Amino acid sequence: MQMSLDSEEPQAATITSIRYSKIFCEGYGDFRLQSSDGVIFVFPQWLLSYSSPVFQDMFQLGDSKLEVPKPIPEEDAQAATAALSSSSSSLTSLPQPPTALQVTEDALTLDLVLRHIDPRQVVAHINEKTIEKLLEAARKYQLTAIMSWFEAEAVKHVEHPENPIPGISLMTYNPLLVLSLATEYELPHLAQRAACALIGGSSSLLHKDVNIRLNIYRRVHCLREQRVQWYHQRIGTIASKVFRAKPVQPAVCSCGNTRSAWIHLLTDVVLKSPRWKPFYDEVMNPVRRCRPGCGDWGPQVEEDMMVWYHEALQQEQTLPDLGQ
């Protein structure tokens, strides 16, 4: 009977030879793991036991009923080879080993997990296409170090598989994904930070193709709407003041149209990103006049802006309650 960390039996296989990871190959350790797509990883048993309570319990129970790894279909082997080759961990074919533990993770995910466990290996930046499977494996094997790494790495540089943009964090580029993963894997502080980024960030950030809990998405959307309404109230105050200012020559002045257009522009700025900086920058732009010599309405809202600044700063620095 083959030992597995999952109740499902591995699918029947027919063709190809057992394949080894080039990095975690024979001689690297004393314990073998076989990925769901048929790649063998050899790793130190003591390091698995030290890093994962799940493996530690398994080894302490002394359950070593492992079977000879099963070969897999050719198409699955080719897919595994391509995935690991793209992540700088190519494979080599060797004779079948005597025993191996069958796991449910694919070769690429297992490779990432072992790189995190092994202090001799370099851990890559977050990849949006692989991070969810990595975190799922971390939860399964209780690898808290990977969860801590994700919390820190989410606000650092991120790899974009389609269009690499060095220097942009996952929190900046896709806070909706961070929020989804943080809520799924019980990282509340990171979830709140991601919610902050969505509430005050560009409206386009809410339209990423991300699988997220509906109640969390609705909560963030509601908090964003509240923030927008807060700015709308301030825009109303600004509008009431600038329209009370009388132009120098009412008969020929078109300040009413100029100021109306500016109020609409200010509203659009807030809808796109309800944060203090874009709001402040637009209010403090060079004052628009219908013609040279016409009145200036900027000083009328300076005192209000000073008061609103402190209110907005408190809003942006307060982590939201997501009601989980």
C-alpha positions, 0 to 999 in steps of 0.5 A: 500500500502506497503512503500518501498525504491525501486520501485520493489514489494516484491516477493510473499511469502507463508510460515514461520513466521516473524523473528526478529534480536536478537540484533535489536529486539523489544524494541531496538527502535521505527522503524521497517525495514524488510529486503528483506529476511524477517528479522525484525530490530527494530531501533531508528528512531531518529538515522536513521534520524540523520545518513541518509539524506534519512531517514531524508527526509522520516520522515520529509515528514511524510510518514508513510503508512507502512504495516504488514510485509509479510512472506517469503518462508521457504528456504529464511528464512533459508538462512537469519538465516544462514547468520546472525548466521555466523555474530553473529546476530542470530534470534528469531521468534515472532508474526508479528509486526504491521508495518515495512518498506520494504527495498531491502537489505538482512538481513546480509547487513542490520545488517552491516549497522545498526551496523555502525549507532549505536555507541553501536555496534562493527563494524567488519573488512572488509569482502571481501564477504560483503563489496560491498553490504555494500557500495552500501547500504551506497551510497543508504542511503547517509551514508558518515560515512561508506564510510570514515570507508572503506577508513581507514579500507582498509589499516588496518586488513582484514578478509579473509573468506576462509583463515584468515591472521591476520595483512594483510590489504585489500590494501595489499592482494587485491588492485584490489578489493580496486581499483574497489570499490573506483572507483565505489563509488567515493573515488579517493584518495583511488583509487590512492593508490590502483593503486600505490599498483598494479603498483609496487606490485606482478604481481599476484595481477592483476589476482584476480577475481574482477569485475572492469571497463575495462578502469581503469584496462587498465590504471593501466596495462599501468602505470605498463608497463611504470614502468617496462620499466623504470627499463629495461632501468636501467638494460640495463645501468648495463649490458653495464657496467658489460660486459665492465669489463675485467676478470682477466684471460680471457682464463679460466674465464666464467664471461660472462655467470655468468653476463648474467644469473644475468642480466636475473635474475634481469629482472625477479625480475622487471617483478614480482614487479617493485619497488625499494626495490627488484631491489636494493636488487638484484643489491646489492646482494653478487657479483657473480663471476665465480670463486674466484679472478675474477673481481667485477663489483658492484662498477661500478653501485654504482653511478648510483644506488644513482641517480636512487634511488631518481628517483624511490622514486619520482615515488613510492610516486606520486599518478597516474592519473587514467584519470577518 
